[in-house]
Amino acid sequence: MAFTLYSLIQTAILCTNAIAVLHEERFLSKIGSGVDQGVTGFGDDPGIKSQVLNLIRSVRTIMRVPLIIVNSVSIVLLLLFG
């Protein structure tokens, strides 16, 4: 497989898909993140773990519909141009 722009885009799509399919109770609770774990006080700096978990939750919430569209376009392009 050649190192092309399409392969980079496809890699980004696959990584975003991997983040989007993480299940809250099955995977994220095993690493110590519940729904109420991200609450910090005013002025407190959130740690790296809470920032990563916030990013995962944001990707799962915001990217759901755009990922369906991008995946569909990617599949059609792969079918048309191989």
WOCORWO-V251047 format. One record per pair of residues at least 12 apart in sequence whose C-alpha atoms are under 10 Angstrom apart, sorted by the first residue. I is the first residue (numbers start at 1). J is the second residue. Records with the same first field share a line. If there is no record, write none. Layout:
BEGIN
I->J / J
END
This chain:
BEGIN
6->74 / 77 / 78
9->74
10->70 / 71 / 74
13->67 / 70 / 71 / 74
14->67 / 71
16->56 / 59 / 60 / 63 / 64 / 67
17->59 / 60 / 63 / 64 / 67 / 68 / 71
18->60
19->55 / 56 / 57 / 58 / 59 / 60 / 63
20->56 / 57 / 58 / 59 / 60 / 61 / 62 / 63 / 64 / 67
21->56 / 59 / 60 / 64
22->56 / 57 / 60
23->60
24->56 / 57
28->53 / 56
31->49
32->49
33->49 / 50 / 53
34->53
35->53 / 57
37->50 / 53
38->50 / 51 / 53 / 54
END
